[in-house]
Every structure is written in C-alpha cells, then in structure tokens.
Amino acid sequence: MDNSSGVGVLDKAALVLSALESGPATLAGLVAATGLARPTAHRLAVALEHHRMVARDMQGRFILGPRLSELAAAAGEDRLLATAGPVLTHLRDITGESAQLYRRQGDMRICVAAAERLSGLRDTVPVGSTLTMKAGSSAQILMAWEEPERLHRGLQGARFTATALSGVRRRGWAQSIGEREPGVASVSAPVRGPSNRVVAAVSISGPIERLTRHPGRMHAQAVIDSAARLTEALRRSG
C-alpha cells in the first residue's frame, strides 16, 4: 500500500515516529527501520527533537517525545467534552437534578461541562467554575484513586477523611451532604481514561430537601451509568 501523502518531508517524519513506536532506537536502528539515508534520518530525528516530538533516553537513543503525550491528552479531553453534552443532559433528565463534569487541575477542580435543571430550586455550577478539592463528592472521586503521597497531602484540611475515600474506592461512587455548600447534596462517580486512570468525575447536585441525606441511594446507579458511558467513549477512541 502506498503511504505517500505527496508531502515527502512529512512522510519521512511519520516514518521516524512510527519506527520509535516500538521503543528506543539508535540512529543505525532508525536507518534500518525506515529505509531512510543516514543523514536524512539524523536530520529529521533532530528536527523532531527540537519540536519535542522526539527525545533521547539516558543512553542517547531516540524515543518518542513529551509533546506527543500532550497532544494525546488534548485529543482525549476533546473527545470527553464532545461526548459529555448528551450524557449529562440524559443524566439531568432522569434524575431531575443539575449534572456536571469535573476535571482536576492542580489543587482545584474545574467544571468543564454541565446540564442545568431547567426550573425550580437548583445547584448551578457554571462551566469554567473553579472549586475546591477539599470538599464535595466530585473532589472525593478525583482524590480517592490518587498516589498515596498526593492523597495524604490532599487530605490536609479536607472535609472528608482517608476512611471515607476508602469507602468511595470500594463502592465506586461518592456522596456529600452540605460538604461544599450548606443545603446542597451531591453524588459523583469516576470517568476513566484508556489506561484506567481516573480523568474526570460525573456529578449531580441539588438541594438536600430533594436529594435527602442519602442521595447515593436515589441516584448513585444513574451517575455510575453516565460515568461508564463516558469511560467507554474514551476507550473506544483511545
């Protein structure tokens, strides 16, 4: 099959990246894998290194560079947001409560998508809102599967405990009652990327009067199902 795009330099750069997909390579290894002339392979590898698409390991061999991971993460985020709209709308419609999608950013969490309850008393979290990682069910989800050291740091000053997060990991969902804001309850579940890492939290929130002091009993399954749909979408395209 002819893999030529008609743009020779790009075709050759793609050959170099494809060769590195199977692991580190010396210049001689790149020449053997790509069939390119040695000076051409070297020039392209060094140019790709300049753009961080290629890097070097401790032995000086060429490896895939960090820019590719950054682009892959951005592509994953785009896929997540593209799928989130209809999933959150469906979740809002079946629970009757506002639905949100949160991602962690440093010591905060950001609402990256939302479907608001259309009328009546509701918990409104605008897209782009930055909230604490110290309280709320989605903060529990984004924290629960962290590395032990980061988990320990994150629990300092938090409204939830290590024991609570252990329960979250066991159940696969979290709830909060007046934790982030008095009178507001919420239920959240994890969205996982292709590597099974938790990349986001799906959440519903509303007044305690409607969600009661046991919101998970009413809505955990619907939230888990919505998170699973987003996880599946990421894995299909991962």
TINULUM-766479 format. One record per residue: z, x, y of N, C-alpha, C, O in turn. Coordinates in nm, 3 decimals, padded with zeros to 5 digits. Layout:
BEGIN
- n.zz_n.xx_n.yy_ca.zz_ca.xx_ca.yy_c.zz_c.xx_c.yy_o.zz_o.xx_o.yy
- Z_X_Y_Z_X_Y_Z_X_Y_Z_X_Y
...
***
This chain:
BEGIN
- n.zz_n.xx_n.yy_ca.zz_ca.xx_ca.yy_c.zz_c.xx_c.yy_o.zz_o.xx_o.yy
- 00.000_00.086_-00.119_00.000_00.000_00.000_00.000_00.089_00.124_00.071_00.190_00.129
- -00.078_00.052_00.224_-00.086_00.131_00.346_00.028_00.090_00.438_00.034_-00.025_00.484
- 00.120_00.185_00.467_00.234_00.156_00.554_00.207_00.198_00.698_00.300_00.205_00.779
- 00.082_00.227_00.729_00.049_00.273_00.864_00.051_00.157_00.963_-00.006_00.051_00.937
- 00.117_00.181_01.076_00.118_00.080_01.183_00.007_00.106_01.283_-00.022_00.023_01.369
- -00.056_00.223_01.270_-00.155_00.264_01.368_-00.095_00.349_01.479_-00.168_00.402_01.563
- 00.038_00.362_01.480_00.106_00.449_01.577_00.165_00.565_01.497_00.276_00.555_01.444
- 00.091_00.672_01.489_00.122_00.781_01.396_00.261_00.838_01.409_00.329_00.859_01.308
- 00.306_00.862_01.533_00.436_00.928_01.550_00.549_00.837_01.503_00.649_00.885_01.449
- 00.534_00.707_01.522_00.637_00.614_01.474_00.637_00.606_01.323_00.743_00.602_01.260
- 00.520_00.604_01.264_00.511_00.602_01.118_00.581_00.724_01.059_00.652_00.713_00.959
- 00.561_00.840_01.121_00.623_00.963_01.069_00.775_00.961_01.089_00.850_01.007_01.003
- 00.819_00.909_01.204_00.964_00.898_01.229_01.027_00.803_01.127_01.138_00.828_01.079
- 00.956_00.694_01.094_01.007_00.600_00.994_01.017_00.666_00.857_01.110_00.638_00.781
- 00.921_00.754_00.826_00.928_00.828_00.700_01.054_00.915_00.693_01.119_00.922_00.589
- 01.086_00.980_00.804_01.204_01.066_00.808_01.330_00.983_00.786_01.416_01.020_00.706
- 01.342_00.869_00.857_01.461_00.784_00.842_01.472_00.729_00.700_01.582_00.724_00.643
- 01.359_00.688_00.643_01.360_00.636_00.505_01.404_00.743_00.406_01.476_00.715_00.310
- 01.359_00.867_00.430_01.398_00.977_00.341_01.549_01.000_00.346_01.610_01.035_00.245
- 01.611_00.981_00.464_01.754_01.004_00.478_01.839_00.888_00.426_01.960_00.899_00.413
- 01.773_00.776_00.397_01.845_00.659_00.345_01.917_00.692_00.214_02.024_00.637_00.186
- 01.859_00.782_00.135_01.920_00.815_00.005_02.024_00.926_00.015_02.082_00.964_-00.087
- 02.049_00.979_00.136_02.154_01.079_00.152_02.110_01.198_00.235_01.996_01.204_00.279
- 02.203_01.294_00.256_02.173_01.411_00.339_02.054_01.491_00.285_02.030_01.496_00.164
- 01.979_01.553_00.377_01.862_01.634_00.335_01.850_01.757_00.423_01.872_01.750_00.544
- 01.816_01.868_00.362_01.779_01.988_00.437_01.639_01.967_00.492_01.573_01.869_00.458
- 01.595_02.058_00.577_01.457_02.049_00.627_01.358_02.054_00.511_01.261_01.979_00.509
- 01.383_02.144_00.415_01.294_02.153_00.297_01.292_02.021_00.221_01.188_01.978_00.172
- 01.410_01.958_00.210_01.419_01.828_00.142_01.340_01.721_00.214_01.275_01.638_00.151
- 01.346_01.722_00.349_01.269_01.625_00.428_01.120_01.645_00.408_01.045_01.549_00.392
- 01.077_01.771_00.408_00.935_01.803_00.389_00.888_01.750_00.252_00.783_01.688_00.241
- 00.970_01.775_00.150_00.934_01.731_00.014_00.930_01.579_00.005_00.841_01.523_-00.059
- 01.027_01.511_00.070_01.036_01.365_00.058_00.931_01.292_00.140_00.886_01.184_00.101
- 00.890_01.351_00.253_00.799_01.280_00.343_00.654_01.323_00.330_00.562_01.249_00.365
- 00.634_01.446_00.280_00.497_01.499_00.276_00.449_01.549_00.411_00.332_01.584_00.427
- 00.538_01.552_00.510_00.500_01.599_00.644_00.500_01.753_00.646_00.569_01.818_00.568
- 00.421_01.807_00.736_00.424_01.952_00.757_00.562_01.992_00.808_00.626_01.916_00.881
- 00.606_02.111_00.772_00.741_02.156_00.807_00.768_02.149_00.959_00.872_02.096_00.999
- 00.677_02.200_01.045_00.703_02.192_01.189_00.714_02.048_01.239_00.795_02.017_01.327
- 00.632_01.959_01.181_00.634_01.817_01.222_00.765_01.752_01.181_00.827_01.682_01.261
- 00.807_01.775_01.057_00.933_01.717_01.008_01.050_01.766_01.094_01.139_01.688_01.129
- 01.048_01.894_01.127_01.157_01.951_01.208_01.157_01.890_01.348_01.263_01.852_01.399
- 01.041_01.882_01.409_01.030_01.829_01.546_01.079_01.683_01.552_01.152_01.645_01.643
- 01.038_01.604_01.453_01.078_01.462_01.451_01.228_01.447_01.425_01.294_01.367_01.491
- 01.282_01.525_01.331_01.425_01.515_01.299_01.509_01.551_01.420_01.610_01.486_01.449
- 01.469_01.656_01.492_01.543_01.699_01.610_01.531_01.595_01.723_01.628_01.569_01.794
- 01.411_01.537_01.738_01.392_01.432_01.840_01.477_01.309_01.807_01.536_01.248_01.896
- 01.482_01.272_01.678_01.565_01.157_01.636_01.714_01.189_01.654_01.794_01.100_01.683
- 01.749_01.315_01.637_01.888_01.358_01.659_01.926_01.340_01.806_02.038_01.301_01.838
- 01.832_01.370_01.894_01.854_01.354_02.039_01.889_01.208_02.072_01.971_01.181_02.159
- 01.825_01.115_01.999_01.849_00.972_02.022_01.960_00.917_01.934_01.979_00.796_01.928
- 02.033_01.005_01.864_02.146_00.970_01.778_02.107_00.884_01.658_02.193_00.821_01.596
- 01.978_00.881_01.626_01.935_00.810_01.505_01.944_00.901_01.383_01.944_00.854_01.269
- 01.951_01.029_01.407_01.975_01.130_01.304_02.090_01.217_01.353_02.104_01.241_01.474
- 02.173_01.265_01.259_02.283_01.357_01.294_02.285_01.468_01.188_02.198_01.472_01.101
- 02.383_01.556_01.197_02.398_01.664_01.098_02.535_01.652_01.032_02.633_01.614_01.095
- 02.540_01.687_00.903_02.670_01.693_00.837_02.730_01.832_00.852_02.674_01.917_00.922
- 02.845_01.857_00.786_02.915_01.984_00.801_02.832_02.103_00.752_02.850_02.216_00.797
- 02.740_02.075_00.660_02.654_02.182_00.607_02.526_02.200_00.689_02.442_02.284_00.656
- 02.512_02.121_00.797_02.394_02.132_00.880_02.275_02.051_00.829_02.165_02.061_00.883
- 02.298_01.971_00.723_02.189_01.887_00.671_02.169_01.765_00.760_02.261_01.721_00.830
- 02.048_01.712_00.757_02.018_01.592_00.836_02.075_01.469_00.764_02.064_01.456_00.642
- 02.135_01.378_00.842_02.186_01.250_00.789_02.150_01.139_00.888_02.113_01.168_01.002
- 02.162_01.015_00.846_02.140_00.903_00.938_02.246_00.905_01.047_02.363_00.932_01.019
- 02.206_00.877_01.171_02.295_00.892_01.286_02.368_00.765_01.325_02.337_00.657_01.276
- 02.467_00.779_01.415_02.555_00.667_01.453_02.484_00.555_01.527_02.530_00.440_01.526
- 02.372_00.586_01.592_02.303_00.481_01.667_02.254_00.370_01.575_02.249_00.254_01.615
- 02.219_00.404_01.451_02.171_00.304_01.356_02.282_00.205_01.323_02.256_00.085_01.309
- 02.406_00.254_01.309_02.520_00.165_01.283_02.542_00.072_01.402_02.572_-00.046_01.384
- 02.528_00.126_01.523_02.547_00.043_01.642_02.442_-00.067_01.649_02.474_-00.182_01.681
- 02.318_-00.032_01.619_02.211_-00.133_01.621_02.233_-00.238_01.512_02.210_-00.357_01.534
- 02.278_-00.192_01.394_02.303_-00.285_01.284_02.416_-00.382_01.320_02.409_-00.501_01.289
- 02.520_-00.330_01.386_02.632_-00.416_01.426_02.586_-00.520_01.528_02.625_-00.636_01.522
- 02.501_-00.476_01.623_02.449_-00.570_01.723_02.363_-00.677_01.658_02.369_-00.794_01.696
- 02.282_-00.637_01.560_02.197_-00.733_01.488_02.285_-00.833_01.413_02.255_-00.953_01.410
- 02.393_-00.783_01.352_02.485_-00.871_01.280_02.551_-00.971_01.374_02.568_-01.088_01.339
- 02.588_-00.923_01.494_02.650_-01.012_01.592_02.552_-01.119_01.637_02.590_-01.236_01.652
- 02.427_-01.082_01.658_02.326_-01.180_01.696_02.310_-01.286_01.588_02.300_-01.405_01.618
- 02.309_-01.243_01.461_02.296_-01.339_01.350_02.417_-01.431_01.345_02.404_-01.551_01.321
- 02.534_-01.373_01.368_02.657_-01.452_01.367_02.652_-01.559_01.476_02.683_-01.676_01.450
- 02.614_-01.520_01.597_02.611_-01.615_01.708_02.501_-01.720_01.690_02.519_-01.836_01.727
- 02.388_-01.678_01.632_02.279_-01.773_01.608_02.320_-01.882_01.509_02.278_-01.997_01.521
- 02.402_-01.845_01.412_02.446_-01.940_01.309_02.566_-02.020_01.355_02.588_-02.132_01.309
- 02.646_-01.963_01.446_02.775_-02.022_01.482_02.762_-02.160_01.546_02.843_-02.249_01.518
- 02.662_-02.179_01.632_02.649_-02.306_01.706_02.657_-02.429_01.617_02.747_-02.511_01.633
- 02.563_-02.444_01.522_02.565_-02.563_01.437_02.688_-02.572_01.347_02.737_-02.682_01.319
- 02.739_-02.457_01.302_02.858_-02.458_01.215_02.980_-02.509_01.292_03.056_-02.592_01.241
- 02.999_-02.460_01.415_03.114_-02.503_01.496_03.100_-02.650_01.537_03.198_-02.723_01.541
- 02.978_-02.692_01.566_02.955_-02.834_01.602_02.992_-02.924_01.485_03.057_-03.027_01.504
- 02.952_-02.886_01.365_02.985_-02.964_01.244_03.137_-02.966_01.224_03.193_-03.071_01.192
- 03.202_-02.852_01.242_03.347_-02.844_01.225_03.417_-02.934_01.327_03.511_-03.006_01.292
- 03.372_-02.930_01.451_03.429_-03.018_01.555_03.413_-03.165_01.515_03.506_-03.245_01.529
- 03.293_-03.200_01.466_03.265_-03.339_01.434_03.349_-03.391_01.317_03.391_-03.507_01.318
- 03.375_-03.304_01.217_03.451_-03.355_01.102_03.602_-03.350_01.123_03.676_-03.424_01.059
- 03.648_-03.264_01.215_03.793_-03.257_01.241_03.832_-03.335_01.366_03.947_-03.375_01.380
- 03.737_-03.357_01.456_03.768_-03.423_01.582_03.838_-03.333_01.682_03.891_-03.380_01.782
- 03.837_-03.201_01.654_03.904_-03.106_01.744_03.806_-02.999_01.793_03.702_-02.977_01.733
- 03.842_-02.934_01.904_03.760_-02.824_01.957_03.757_-02.710_01.856_03.858_-02.677_01.794
- 03.638_-02.649_01.839_03.622_-02.539_01.743_03.576_-02.414_01.817_03.497_-02.422_01.911
- 03.627_-02.297_01.774_03.592_-02.170_01.839_03.564_-02.062_01.736_03.606_-02.070_01.620
- 03.492_-01.960_01.782_03.472_-01.839_01.703_03.523_-01.722_01.787_03.481_-01.704_01.901
- 03.614_-01.642_01.729_03.672_-01.528_01.799_03.634_-01.397_01.731_03.623_-01.390_01.609
- 03.615_-01.294_01.813_03.598_-01.157_01.763_03.700_-01.069_01.831_03.739_-01.092_01.946
- 03.744_-00.967_01.759_03.840_-00.874_01.817_03.768_-00.771_01.904_03.660_-00.724_01.869
- 03.828_-00.738_02.017_03.778_-00.629_02.100_03.900_-00.551_02.151_03.967_-00.592_02.246
- 03.926_-00.438_02.085_04.044_-00.359_02.121_04.171_-00.436_02.092_04.194_-00.482_01.980
- 04.255_-00.450_02.195_04.383_-00.520_02.179_04.374_-00.667_02.219_04.476_-00.733_02.235
- 04.252_-00.716_02.236_04.233_-00.857_02.274_04.137_-00.924_02.176_04.076_-00.859_02.092
- 04.126_-01.055_02.188_04.023_-01.128_02.113_03.941_-01.209_02.213_03.993_-01.257_02.313
- 03.814_-01.223_02.183_03.723_-01.289_02.275_03.662_-01.411_02.207_03.619_-01.403_02.092
- 03.658_-01.522_02.278_03.589_-01.642_02.229_03.439_-01.620_02.250_03.392_-01.615_02.363
- 03.364_-01.605_02.140_03.221_-01.575_02.152_03.133_-01.698_02.130_03.013_-01.694_02.158
- 03.192_-01.808_02.081_03.117_-01.934_02.064_03.219_-02.046_02.055_03.332_-02.026_02.011
- 03.179_-02.166_02.098_03.272_-02.279_02.096_03.196_-02.411_02.092_03.082_-02.422_02.139
- 03.262_-02.512_02.036_03.212_-02.651_02.040_03.331_-02.737_02.082_03.425_-02.755_02.005
- 03.326_-02.790_02.204_03.440_-02.863_02.259_03.445_-03.007_02.209_03.341_-03.071_02.190
- 03.564_-03.057_02.188_03.584_-03.200_02.167_03.530_-03.271_02.290_03.551_-03.227_02.403
- 03.460_-03.381_02.268_03.382_-03.441_02.378_03.466_-03.523_02.474_03.428_-03.538_02.590
- 03.581_-03.577_02.429_03.660_-03.661_02.519_03.806_-03.654_02.479_03.841_-03.603_02.373
- 03.891_-03.707_02.565_04.033_-03.712_02.535_04.101_-03.577_02.552_04.040_-03.480_02.596
- 04.229_-03.574_02.515_04.309_-03.453_02.526_04.253_-03.347_02.432_04.232_-03.372_02.314
- 04.228_-03.227_02.486_04.169_-03.123_02.403_04.212_-02.986_02.452_04.255_-02.969_02.566
- 04.200_-02.888_02.363_04.227_-02.749_02.399_04.092_-02.684_02.431_04.010_-02.662_02.341
- 04.070_-02.653_02.558_03.942_-02.596_02.600_03.954_-02.445_02.613_04.036_-02.394_02.689
- 03.871_-02.373_02.535_03.865_-02.226_02.545_03.721_-02.190_02.578_03.636_-02.188_02.489
- 03.690_-02.160_02.705_03.551_-02.130_02.742_03.500_-02.004_02.671_03.576_-01.911_02.646
- 03.371_-02.004_02.640_03.308_-01.884_02.583_03.325_-01.769_02.682_03.303_-01.785_02.802
- 03.365_-01.654_02.630_03.390_-01.537_02.715_03.536_-01.518_02.748_03.575_-01.414_02.801
- 03.620_-01.619_02.715_03.763_-01.606_02.742_03.823_-01.493_02.660_03.789_-01.474_02.543
- 03.913_-01.418_02.722_03.985_-01.309_02.655_04.128_-01.354_02.632_04.199_-01.389_02.727
- 04.171_-01.353_02.506_04.306_-01.399_02.471_04.383_-01.287_02.401_04.326_-01.188_02.356
- 04.512_-01.306_02.394_04.599_-01.206_02.335_04.581_-01.195_02.183_04.542_-01.291_02.117
- 04.610_-01.076_02.129_04.614_-01.057_01.984_04.758_-01.071_01.933_04.785_-01.046_01.816
- 04.851_-01.111_02.021_04.993_-01.119_01.985_05.035_-01.259_01.945_05.148_-01.278_01.900
- 04.947_-01.358_01.960_04.984_-01.496_01.929_04.859_-01.577_01.897_04.750_-01.547_01.945
- 04.878_-01.682_01.815_04.768_-01.772_01.781_04.716_-01.746_01.641_04.721_-01.633_01.591
- 04.665_-01.852_01.577_04.622_-01.839_01.437_04.501_-01.747_01.421_04.491_-01.676_01.321
- 04.410_-01.745_01.518_04.293_-01.657_01.503_04.334_-01.510_01.521_04.274_-01.421_01.460
- 04.436_-01.485_01.604_04.489_-01.348_01.616_04.549_-01.304_01.482_04.533_-01.190_01.440
- 04.618_-01.396_01.414_04.674_-01.365_01.281_04.562_-01.327_01.184_04.575_-01.231_01.108
- 04.453_-01.404_01.187_04.339_-01.376_01.096_04.278_-01.239_01.127_04.252_-01.161_01.036
- 04.255_-01.211_01.255_04.191_-01.085_01.294_04.282_-00.965_01.269_04.235_-00.851_01.263
- 04.412_-00.990_01.255_04.508_-00.882_01.232_04.540_-00.862_01.084_04.564_-00.750_01.040
- 04.541_-00.971_01.006_04.600_-00.971_00.872_04.540_-00.868_00.777_04.611_-00.812_00.693
- 04.410_-00.843_00.788_04.344_-00.751_00.693_04.319_-00.613_00.752_04.239_-00.536_00.700
- 04.389_-00.581_00.863_04.371_-00.450_00.926_04.433_-00.340_00.840_04.514_-00.366_00.752
- 04.393_-00.214_00.870_04.456_-00.098_00.807_04.607_-00.100_00.839_04.645_-00.145_00.947
- 04.693_-00.053_00.745_04.838_-00.061_00.765_04.888_-00.008_00.899_04.974_-00.068_00.963
- 04.833_00.107_00.941_04.881_00.167_01.067_04.847_00.080_01.187_04.929_00.061_01.277
- 04.725_00.027_01.189_04.683_-00.059_01.301_04.758_-00.192_01.296_04.791_-00.250_01.399
- 04.785_-00.239_01.175_04.861_-00.362_01.155_05.002_-00.345_01.211_05.052_-00.432_01.283
- 05.066_-00.233_01.179_05.202_-00.205_01.225_05.207_-00.201_01.378_05.297_-00.258_01.440
- 05.108_-00.133_01.439_05.102_-00.126_01.586_05.082_-00.264_01.646_05.145_-00.300_01.746
- 04.992_-00.341_01.584_04.958_-00.473_01.638_05.073_-00.573_01.631_05.078_-00.667_01.710
- 05.166_-00.551_01.538_05.279_-00.644_01.523_05.387_-00.622_01.629_05.473_-00.708_01.647
- 05.382_-00.510_01.698_05.482_-00.483_01.802_05.465_-00.582_01.917_05.362_-00.584_01.984
- 05.567_-00.664_01.936_05.562_-00.765_02.043_05.489_-00.891_02.005_05.470_-00.979_02.089
- 05.445_-00.904_01.879_05.370_-01.022_01.837_05.463_-01.140_01.809_05.582_-01.121_01.781
- 05.409_-01.261_01.818_05.487_-01.383_01.790_05.490_-01.413_01.640_05.556_-01.508_01.598
- 05.419_-01.333_01.560_05.419_-01.352_01.414_05.466_-01.223_01.348_05.470_-01.117_01.412
- 05.502_-01.232_01.221_05.563_-01.118_01.150_05.471_-01.067_01.039_05.371_-01.131_01.005
- 05.507_-00.951_00.982_05.433_-00.897_00.868_05.438_-00.993_00.750_05.340_-01.005_00.675
- 05.552_-01.061_00.732_05.566_-01.159_00.623_05.469_-01.275_00.643_05.407_-01.322_00.548
- 05.457_-01.320_00.768_05.363_-01.429_00.798_05.220_-01.386_00.765_05.143_-01.464_00.708
- 05.184_-01.263_00.799_05.048_-01.215_00.773_05.024_-01.197_00.623_04.911_-01.214_00.575
- 05.127_-01.164_00.549_05.116_-01.155_00.403_05.081_-01.293_00.347_04.999_-01.304_00.256
- 05.143_-01.396_00.401_05.111_-01.534_00.362_04.969_-01.572_00.398_04.901_-01.641_00.322
- 04.923_-01.527_00.514_04.784_-01.552_00.558_04.687_-01.491_00.459_04.590_-01.556_00.419
- 04.711_-01.367_00.418_04.621_-01.299_00.322_04.620_-01.374_00.188_04.516_-01.386_00.123
- 04.736_-01.423_00.147_04.746_-01.493_00.019_04.673_-01.627_00.023_04.601_-01.662_-00.070
- 04.691_-01.702_00.132_04.631_-01.836_00.145_04.483_-01.829_00.183_04.401_-01.910_00.138
- 04.451_-01.730_00.269_04.315_-01.723_00.319_04.293_-01.802_00.447_04.179_-01.820_00.490
- 04.401_-01.850_00.509_04.391_-01.918_00.638_04.524_-01.903_00.712_04.625_-01.867_00.653
- 04.521_-01.932_00.842_04.642_-01.920_00.925_04.657_-02.045_01.011_04.559_-02.113_01.041
- 04.781_-02.074_01.049_04.806_-02.183_01.143_04.906_-02.137_01.248_04.986_-02.047_01.223
- 04.901_-02.198_01.363_05.003_-02.170_01.465_05.039_-02.300_01.534_04.955_-02.388_01.552
- 05.167_-02.310_01.572_05.218_-02.431_01.638_05.290_-02.385_01.764_05.402_-02.334_01.757
- 05.227_-02.405_01.878_05.287_-02.366_02.006_05.307_-02.217_02.021_05.393_-02.173_02.098
- 05.229_-02.138_01.950_05.248_-01.992_01.950_05.182_-01.927_02.072_05.243_-01.846_02.142
- 05.056_-01.966_02.097_04.983_-01.911_02.212_05.013_-01.991_02.338_05.024_-01.935_02.447
- 05.027_-02.123_02.322_05.045_-02.212_02.437_05.130_-02.330_02.392_05.102_-02.389_02.287
- 05.233_-02.367_02.467_05.318_-02.480_02.427_05.235_-02.608_02.408_05.148_-02.638_02.488
- 05.265_-02.680_02.302_05.198_-02.808_02.279_05.064_-02.799_02.208_05.004_-02.901_02.175
- 05.016_-02.674_02.182_04.885_-02.657_02.117_04.905_-02.602_01.976_04.983_-02.509_01.954
- 04.834_-02.660_01.880_04.835_-02.611_01.742_04.693_-02.568_01.705_04.596_-02.611_01.767
- 04.683_-02.480_01.604_04.550_-02.434_01.563_04.550_-02.393_01.416_04.654_-02.365_01.357
- 04.430_-02.390_01.359_04.409_-02.343_01.222_04.287_-02.251_01.225_04.186_-02.282_01.288
- 04.295_-02.136_01.156_04.185_-02.038_01.156_04.161_-01.982_01.017_04.249_-01.983_00.931
- 04.039_-01.932_00.996_04.001_-01.869_00.870_03.906_-01.753_00.899_03.840_-01.751_01.003
- 03.899_-01.654_00.807_03.819_-01.533_00.834_03.671_-01.547_00.801_03.632_-01.612_00.704
- 03.588_-01.484_00.885_03.446_-01.463_00.857_03.430_-01.317_00.817_03.479_-01.228_00.886
- 03.363_-01.293_00.705_03.350_-01.156_00.655_03.205_-01.110_00.663_03.111_-01.187_00.640
- 03.188_-00.982_00.697_03.056_-00.922_00.702_03.010_-00.880_00.563_03.083_-00.901_00.466
- 02.890_-00.822_00.552_02.836_-00.781_00.422_02.927_-00.685_00.346_02.925_-00.683_00.223
- 03.007_-00.606_00.417_03.097_-00.510_00.350_03.231_-00.574_00.314_03.321_-00.506_00.266
- 03.244_-00.706_00.337_03.366_-00.784_00.308_03.474_-00.764_00.413_03.585_-00.816_00.398
- 03.444_-00.690_00.520_03.541_-00.672_00.628_03.547_-00.798_00.713_03.445_-00.863_00.736
- 03.666_-00.833_00.761_03.680_-00.949_00.850_03.619_-00.913_00.986_03.664_-00.819_01.051
- 03.518_-00.988_01.028_03.448_-00.957_01.153_03.473_-01.062_01.261_03.443_-01.039_01.379
- 03.527_-01.178_01.221_03.548_-01.286_01.318_03.645_-01.387_01.258_03.675_-01.384_01.138
- 03.692_-01.478_01.343_03.780_-01.586_01.298_03.725_-01.719_01.349_03.697_-01.733_01.468
- 03.710_-01.815_01.260_03.675_-01.952_01.298_03.805_-02.028_01.319_03.899_-02.013_01.241
- 03.811_-02.109_01.424_03.936_-02.175_01.459_03.911_-02.316_01.510_03.808_-02.344_01.572
- 04.006_-02.405_01.484_04.010_-02.533_01.558_04.145_-02.538_01.629_04.244_-02.484_01.580
- 04.147_-02.603_01.743_04.273_-02.614_01.818_04.279_-02.746_01.891_04.176_-02.804_01.928
- 04.401_-02.793_01.911_04.421_-02.919_01.981_04.568_-02.948_01.998_04.651_-02.866_01.959
- 04.603_-03.063_02.056_04.743_-03.094_02.081_04.821_-03.116_01.951_04.769_-03.171_01.854
- 04.947_-03.071_01.950_05.033_-03.087_01.833_05.045_-03.234_01.794_05.058_-03.267_01.676
- 05.041_-03.323_01.894_05.053_-03.468_01.864_04.949_-03.513_01.762_04.977_-03.598_01.678
- 04.828_-03.455_01.770_04.722_-03.494_01.675_04.722_-03.404_01.552_04.709_-03.453_01.439
- 04.738_-03.273_01.572_04.730_-03.180_01.459_04.859_-03.176_01.378_04.859_-03.126_01.265
- 04.968_-03.227_01.434_05.102_-03.229_01.375_05.158_-03.086_01.365_05.093_-02.990_01.407
- 05.277_-03.074_01.311_05.339_-02.942_01.297_05.295_-02.873_01.168_05.342_-02.764_01.136
- 05.204_-02.937_01.094_05.146_-02.876_00.973_04.994_-02.890_00.978_04.935_-02.955_00.892
- 04.930_-02.829_01.079_04.786_-02.851_01.097_04.701_-02.803_00.979_04.593_-02.856_00.954
- 04.751_-02.701_00.907_04.677_-02.650_00.792_04.658_-02.753_00.683_04.556_-02.754_00.615
- 04.758_-02.839_00.665_04.747_-02.944_00.562_04.629_-03.035_00.589_04.558_-03.076_00.498
- 04.608_-03.065_00.716_04.500_-03.156_00.754_04.364_-03.088_00.753_04.265_-03.146_00.708
- 04.358_-02.964_00.804_04.227_-02.908_00.840_04.191_-02.773_00.779_04.081_-02.724_00.802
- 04.283_-02.711_00.701_04.253_-02.575_00.650_04.123_-02.572_00.571_04.043_-02.480_00.588
- 04.100_-02.671_00.484_03.982_-02.666_00.399_03.853_-02.671_00.480_03.758_-02.600_00.450
- 03.849_-02.756_00.583_03.729_-02.766_00.668_03.703_-02.635_00.741_03.588_-02.593_00.755
- 03.810_-02.571_00.789_03.795_-02.444_00.861_03.750_-02.334_00.765_03.662_-02.255_00.799
- 03.810_-02.329_00.646_03.770_-02.231_00.544_03.622_-02.249_00.508_03.549_-02.151_00.497
- 03.579_-02.373_00.491_03.439_-02.401_00.454_03.344_-02.353_00.564_03.237_-02.298_00.535
- 03.382_-02.374_00.690_03.297_-02.331_00.802_03.289_-02.179_00.807_03.181_-02.123_00.829
- 03.402_-02.112_00.788_03.403_-01.965_00.786_03.318_-01.913_00.672_03.248_-01.812_00.687
- 03.324_-01.981_00.557_03.244_-01.938_00.441_03.095_-01.953_00.468_03.015_-01.871_00.422
- 03.057_-02.056_00.543_02.914_-02.073_00.578_02.865_-01.959_00.666_02.753_-01.911_00.649
- 02.949_-01.914_00.760_02.911_-01.801_00.846_02.908_-01.671_00.767_02.820_-01.587_00.787
- 03.005_-01.655_00.677_03.007_-01.535_00.590_02.880_-01.529_00.508_02.818_-01.423_00.495
- 02.841_-01.643_00.452_02.720_-01.649_00.368_02.596_-01.615_00.450_02.506_-01.546_00.402
- 02.591_-01.665_00.574_02.476_-01.637_00.661_02.464_-01.487_00.690_02.354_-01.432_00.692
- 02.579_-01.421_00.712_02.578_-01.277_00.739_02.537_-01.199_00.615_02.468_-01.098_00.625
- 02.579_-01.245_00.499_02.546_-01.172_00.375_02.399_-01.188_00.339_02.336_-01.096_00.288
- 02.346_-01.305_00.365_02.203_-01.330_00.334_02.115_-01.238_00.416_02.011_-01.192_00.369
- 02.158_-01.211_00.540_02.074_-01.130_00.627_02.123_-00.988_00.640_02.068_-00.910_00.718
- 02.227_-00.954_00.565_02.286_-00.820_00.577_02.210_-00.717_00.499_02.247_-00.600_00.500
***
